[in-house]
């Protein structure tokens, strides 16, 4: 029912499963064996609703599913990561591996702490596992997200670089849980949002932090730049007989890149409203910073007619839902799921002809000549 409501509303959801929402009462977890059974039971539900699940935050263990305060201390260890045995890390990894198998391939997963990922896998492993930080910009290295030795210490350069590299094309999300000035002030927050590739942030928590950004004037920028934000700076169309050469100059001004597969199409729409999509060779997940690329479209099979050109970036699993397509940040381009590129042309039996500068209403006849000067 919840997934259907999400889908009908045009949203996607981040999921996390937890057995307890208290750090003061227990028990917090069932046995590892029961967890594994529950994960297996979830598999068909996740598959059925994979179109509207954005992320799966790896939970199950501990209060809030945050891998702390577990009542299964002999199996998973207590609150000190440094004190976990190899066997306890292996048990935690078993939960991760089961969740990976139960979660459809299009959905990335996330771990609460970078150290947990490096301990279970390696410093270079990427896979499908990103990170989530539920104490963003707070003391003690975001309250344990980073390994620091004092209340105001910053993480090491190597740990910072690890998180930056891990979230280049994997998700970084979460929330803040306390005001910690000056780190939570706009000047620093914008830097860290961008540095660590933030895609989403809980807008309901922590309210004091959000109110601080409103009063300091960076709220609007944060909301706009969370995730990707594509600005089309320039685009050039050059017709050559039945080929259309397109040069894109596009900039991603968001904090993050696209972290799920997304195809890009050029769509030609005729006067009857029919769409003719052509798959582009570009990789939308690589649209980071300034992007300049060239696409060549062969229109030999395109029926004759007058066409308007669009950029279409649909959701792979919901291509018929316009509200799930990517919208460029440019003004006056959005048309129900398509980005109007303000270029039109005429396709006839001979070639493509630019239509932007022609008003055919004013012509009684159009004479077409070939390269030898012969009237066609």
ChimeraX attribute file (.defattr): number of C-alpha atoms within 10 A of each C-alpha:
attribute: neighborCount
match mode: 1-to-1
recipient: residues
	/A:1	6
	/A:2	8
	/A:3	19
	/A:4	11
	/A:5	10
	/A:6	14
	/A:7	17
	/A:8	9
	/A:9	10
	/A:10	13
	/A:11	14
	/A:12	16
	/A:13	15
	/A:14	14
	/A:15	14
	/A:16	16
	/A:17	16
	/A:18	17
	/A:19	19
	/A:20	19
	/A:21	13
	/A:22	13
	/A:23	14
	/A:24	9
	/A:25	11
	/A:26	15
	/A:27	16
	/A:28	23
	/A:29	21
	/A:30	15
	/A:31	11
	/A:32	18
	/A:33	9
	/A:34	11
	/A:35	17
	/A:36	18
	/A:37	11
	/A:38	13
	/A:39	19
	/A:40	16
	/A:41	12
	/A:42	14
	/A:43	17
	/A:44	14
	/A:45	13
	/A:46	19
	/A:47	15
	/A:48	11
	/A:49	13
	/A:50	19
	/A:51	19
	/A:52	21
	/A:53	22
	/A:54	19
	/A:55	23
	/A:56	23
	/A:57	24
	/A:58	25
	/A:59	22
	/A:60	28
	/A:61	27
	/A:62	28
	/A:63	24
	/A:64	20
	/A:65	22
	/A:66	22
	/A:67	23
	/A:68	20
	/A:69	24
	/A:70	27
	/A:71	20
	/A:72	17
	/A:73	15
	/A:74	12
	/A:75	18
	/A:76	23
	/A:77	23
	/A:78	19
	/A:79	14
	/A:80	8
	/A:81	15
	/A:82	9
	/A:83	10
	/A:84	17
	/A:85	14
	/A:86	11
	/A:87	13
	/A:88	17
	/A:89	17
	/A:90	16
	/A:91	17
	/A:92	20
	/A:93	18
	/A:94	15
	/A:95	19
	/A:96	22
	/A:97	13
	/A:98	16
	/A:99	22
	/A:100	21
	/A:101	12
	/A:102	18
	/A:103	24
	/A:104	19
	/A:105	13
	/A:106	17
	/A:107	22
	/A:108	22
	/A:109	26
	/A:110	24
	/A:111	21
	/A:112	23
	/A:113	20
	/A:114	22
	/A:115	20
	/A:116	17
	/A:117	20
	/A:118	14
	/A:119	14
	/A:120	17
	/A:121	13
	/A:122	11
	/A:123	14
	/A:124	10
	/A:125	12
	/A:126	16
	/A:127	12
	/A:128	17
	/A:129	23
	/A:130	28
	/A:131	24
	/A:132	24
	/A:133	25
	/A:134	22
	/A:135	19
	/A:136	26
	/A:137	26
	/A:138	21
	/A:139	20
	/A:140	19
	/A:141	20
	/A:142	23
	/A:143	17
	/A:144	18
	/A:145	21
	/A:146	20
	/A:147	18
	/A:148	17
	/A:149	11
	/A:150	10
	/A:151	12
	/A:152	14
	/A:153	13
	/A:154	17
	/A:155	17
	/A:156	12
	/A:157	8
	/A:158	9
	/A:159	16
	/A:160	15
	/A:161	14
	/A:162	17
	/A:163	19
	/A:164	17
	/A:165	15
	/A:166	23
	/A:167	24
	/A:168	21
	/A:169	20
	/A:170	26
	/A:171	29
	/A:172	27
	/A:173	27
	/A:174	21
	/A:175	19
	/A:176	24
	/A:177	19
	/A:178	18
	/A:179	19
	/A:180	16
	/A:181	14
	/A:182	11
	/A:183	18
	/A:184	21
	/A:185	18
	/A:186	22
	/A:187	13
	/A:188	13
	/A:189	18
	/A:190	18
	/A:191	12
	/A:192	17
	/A:193	24
	/A:194	19
	/A:195	17
	/A:196	22
	/A:197	26
	/A:198	28
	/A:199	23
	/A:200	21
	/A:201	21
	/A:202	13
	/A:203	13
	/A:204	10
	/A:205	15
	/A:206	17
	/A:207	15
	/A:208	14
	/A:209	21
	/A:210	20
	/A:211	12
	/A:212	17
	/A:213	20
	/A:214	13
	/A:215	10
	/A:216	12
	/A:217	12
	/A:218	17
	/A:219	16
	/A:220	10
	/A:221	13
	/A:222	21
	/A:223	13
	/A:224	14
	/A:225	21
	/A:226	21
	/A:227	25
	/A:228	25
	/A:229	22
	/A:230	22
	/A:231	18
	/A:232	15
	/A:233	13
	/A:234	12
	/A:235	15
	/A:236	12
	/A:237	16
	/A:238	14
	/A:239	16
	/A:240	12
	/A:241	16
	/A:242	19
	/A:243	15
	/A:244	17
	/A:245	16
	/A:246	17
	/A:247	16
	/A:248	17
	/A:249	16
	/A:250	20
	/A:251	19
	/A:252	22
	/A:253	20
	/A:254	25
	/A:255	25
	/A:256	29
	/A:257	27
	/A:258	21
	/A:259	24
	/A:260	20
	/A:261	12
	/A:262	16
	/A:263	17
	/A:264	19
	/A:265	18
	/A:266	22
	/A:267	22
	/A:268	22
	/A:269	18
	/A:270	19
	/A:271	10
	/A:272	9
	/A:273	10
	/A:274	11
	/A:275	16
	/A:276	16
	/A:277	16
	/A:278	16
	/A:279	13
	/A:280	16
	/A:281	13
	/A:282	14
	/A:283	12
	/A:284	17
	/A:285	16
	/A:286	14
	/A:287	19
	/A:288	21
	/A:289	16
	/A:290	13
	/A:291	15
	/A:292	14
	/A:293	11
	/A:294	14
	/A:295	16
	/A:296	15
	/A:297	15
	/A:298	14
	/A:299	18
	/A:300	16
	/A:301	7
	/A:302	13
	/A:303	12
	/A:304	16
	/A:305	15
	/A:306	19
	/A:307	23
	/A:308	20
	/A:309	21
	/A:310	24
	/A:311	23
	/A:312	24
	/A:313	22
	/A:314	22
	/A:315	20
	/A:316	15
	/A:317	13
	/A:318	14
	/A:319	14
	/A:320	12
	/A:321	13
	/A:322	18
	/A:323	16
	/A:324	19
	/A:325	20
	/A:326	21
	/A:327	22
	/A:328	22
	/A:329	16
	/A:330	13
	/A:331	7
	/A:332	11
	/A:333	16
	/A:334	17
	/A:335	11
	/A:336	11
	/A:337	20
	/A:338	22
	/A:339	23
	/A:340	17
	/A:341	19
	/A:342	12
	/A:343	16
	/A:344	20
	/A:345	21
	/A:346	16
	/A:347	21
	/A:348	16
	/A:349	12
	/A:350	13
	/A:351	16
	/A:352	22
	/A:353	18
	/A:354	16
	/A:355	16
	/A:356	12
	/A:357	8
	/A:358	11
	/A:359	8
	/A:360	10
	/A:361	6
	/A:362	7
	/A:363	8
	/A:364	6
	/A:365	7
	/A:366	6
	/A:367	6
	/A:368	10
	/A:369	9
	/A:370	9
	/A:371	6
	/A:372	6
	/A:373	8
	/A:374	8
	/A:375	9
	/A:376	8
